[in-house]
Amino acid sequence: MSTRRALGPRPNPLPIANRALSLFLQGPAFFASTAFFGSLSLAASLFEKDGRFQHRIAQAWARTSVSISACPVTILGAENLRRHKVAVYTCNHLSYMDTPVIFSSLPFQFRIVARHDLWKLPFIGWHLNRSGQVPVNVDNPRASISSLSGAVKTLKSGMPLFIFPEGGRSDSGHPSAFLNGPAFMAIRAQVPIIPMALVGTHELLPIHTGQFYPVPITLAVGEPIETVGYTMRQTEELTARLSDEICRLYYAHSYLQLPAQPSLEAITEIPENAL
């Protein structure tokens, strides 16, 4: 008989055993491994230009982080993760643990597009800067357009990109409204968008907490959404299609139910005069 914990609501408060484990073991181990692999990545950046070894270090950090969290990860639809397939890979955003799960799960080198303020964090920001990741300022439309154009160049050079379309972590466990950035990049570069849904990381480590609650994690990967034939004036249409597909994947594997009146309308971040 399996003793594996089923996914369900996170207890509030957490059991004393989980709080103690997080405080004295998991938390310190997570920060220590981040410091170690971050330092290793910085050292590697002095000797390479393509970021390949740094990406392997990031994957090692991610797998270590997932192991520390004690959460088994199941990948559904792994056949849709075509190795070296140039595309924009997208996923809902629930937790700080989303990034380790993604890095440990995608079986190829890629670059991430993330909020520019992450570049200010010790070790994490240093790695992002030195390994060629792409910052985007979601608070400034003009700066956002400029950075997204840089991301398009990365795609056209043959490097896949990953981005969280919501622009930040959800505090409810439900997908939030999507920004238009992924659709903008995919249409400009004429590459597919790969929709993915993470289930369980909100219960593992929700926003505004530092305590782990180990649960099974699922990464559900959907079919590629082709952008051939789309124009820049269809950015919002493509964003809505992407949102619908990620929500479908998420609620198909979560214990949560789709809200009766979800607020999942696309947020326009691309000024009309930029289309």
N, C-alpha and C positions, 0 to 999 in steps of 0.2 A: 504493500500500500504506500502511495507517495505521500511524503510529508511536505511537499512543496506548497508554499503559501499561495493562495489564489489572489488575483488582483481584485481589490475592492477599496472602499474609502479608507483614507489614512486616519488612524486613531488620533483623537485629540482629547487629552494629552497622549503622547507616545508612552508605551510601556517603559518602566524604569530601565529594563535591560537594554532596550534600543537606545535610550538616551545615554546610558553609561558607555555603551559600545561606540557610539558616535563621538562622545567627548574624549574618551581616553585612547581609542584605537583608530577608528575610521577617519575622523577629522584630521588628527596629526599625520596619519599615513598619507592622506590625500594631499595635504599641503607640502609634505616632505617630497613626495614623488613629483609634484608640480615643480618645485624648486630644482630638483635634481635633473629632470628631463628638460626643463627650461634652460638651465645652465649648459647642458649638453648640446642643445639646439643652437644656442648662441655660439658655442665653440665651433660647431660644425659649419656655421654660416661664414666663418673666416676662411674656409677652405673649399667651398663649393658655390656655384652660381645658379644651378638649376633647381635647388631646393629639394632634390630627390631624397637625400639622406635625412634632411630635416623633417620631411614628411614621414619617413620611417620612424624617426624619434617620436613624432607626434602620435603615430599609431601605437607605439610602445607605451607612451604615457596614457593614451586612451584605454588600452587593454588593462593596464595596471589599475587605472581609476575604476573601471567597471568591476574588476576583481575585488577591489577594496569595498565597493558598494554592496557586494554579495548578491548581485542581481543577475540571474540568467537572462540572456538576450536571445530571442528567436526572430529570425528574418523570414518574412513571408514574401513571396514574389521575387526571390533573389535572382531569378533568371532575367529580370528587368534591369539589373545592374550590369550592363554590358561593359566589360573591361575596356578602358581607354575610349569609351564612347563619349565624344564631346557633346555635352548637354548642360543645362542648368538643372541641378538637383535641388529639390525644395522639400521642406518638412515643417510641420507645426512646431512651436517652441513653448516648452512647458517648464524647463528646469536648467540649472547649470550643468546637469549631467547629460543633456541632449548632445552637446558637442563631443564628449568622450564616446558616447554610444555611436554617433555618426562616424567619427574617425576610426573606431574599431570595427565598423561594419562595412564601409565602402572599400572594395578590394582594388582600388587604383589610386593613383596620385591625383589630387585636385587642389583647388584653391578655394578659400571661403571669402564670401562678401559679408562683412559684419559692421556693426555700429562703430563709428570712429572713436568713441570714448573708450572702447576696449583696449585701444592702443596705448592708453595711459596707465594700464595695470602693470605692476611688476611681473617679470617673467612671461606672463601670457602676452602682454603687449609687445615685449621685446621680441618674442618668437614670431608674432604676427607680422611685425615690421620687417624682420630679417629674412623671413621665409617667403615673402612675396604675396602675402594675402592682400585683399582689397578692402580698404575702409570706405564707408559711405556715411555721409552726414544726412540722416533722415529729417533733421530739424531745419535744414536749409535747402530748399528746392534747387537753387542754382548749383550749390556745391554737390548736391545729390546727382544732378545730371552729369556733372563733370566726372565724378567718381564712377558712375555707372558706365560712362563712355570708356573709361579705363578698363572696366570689367569686360566690356564687349571686345576690346583688343585682346584680352587674355583668352577669351573664347575663340577668337579668330586665329590665335596662334596655336590652337590645338589643345588647350588645357581646360578640362571640365571645371565648372564652378559649383559651389554649394552655397545656399542662402536660406535663411529663415524668413519667409514672406511677411510674417507679422511684425517684424522689426523689434520685437522684445518678447519677454516671457509672459505667458498668460497666467493670471493669478487665480483663475477659476477652474482650471483643468479643461475648459472648453476652448476650441480654436477661436482666436480673435480675428478682427478684420485684417484683410491682406493689403499690403502695399503693392504698387504696380511695378516695382523694380524688376522682379524676375521676368515678367512678361516683356518689359521694355528691353532687357538684355537679350532674351531669347529671340524676339522678333528682329532686333537690329542685327544679331549674329546669324539669324536663320538656323537655329539649332533647336532640338526638342527640349521640352521641360519634363522632368521626371518627378511626379508627385509621390511623396512618401509621408507616412503618418507614424509618429512615435506614440506609443501607449504605455503608460505606467511610470514615466519619469516624474510626472507631477506628484504622484503618491510617494515616490522614492525621495525626492528632495524638492519640494515646492519653493516658489519664490519667498524670500524673507525668512528662510530658516536654514540652519546649518546642521540639522540632524537627519541622518539617513533612516529610512524605513524600507528594508529590502522587500521587493515585490518582483514578479516576473515582468520583463520588458519585452515589448513587441515592436519591431520595425516592419511595417507593411509597405511594400513597394508596388506602386501602380504602373500601369502601362504608360509608355512615353506619350506625351501630347505633342504632336508635330506642329511646327509653326510655319511651314512652307505655305505661302498664300496669304498669311496674315500681314496686315499693314500696321503702321504705328497708330493709326486711328482706331485700331481694334485692341489696343492695350487693355482697356478695362474689360472688354469681352473675354479676353484670354485670362485675365486675372480672376474673373468670376468663375470661369470653367475650372481653373486650377484650384480655387477655394472649394468648389463643390466636390471635386474629386478627393482632395485631402480630407475633407469632412466625412465623405462617404467611407473612406478607408478607416478613419479614426473611430467613428461610431460603430463600424462593423466589428471592431475588436475590443472596444471599451465597455465597461459596465455602465458608463454614463449614457444617458439618452439625449438625442438631439433636442435642444430647447424648442419650445412651441413657436416662439418668434425670435429666431436667432438673428443677431446683428452681424451678418457676415458680408456686408456690402464692401466692395473694393474701395479703398481710399485712394484718391487721386493724388499722386505725388509728382506727376509729370505735367508741367504747364503746357497748355495747348500750343503755345508758340514754339515748343521744342519738338513737336511732332512733324 
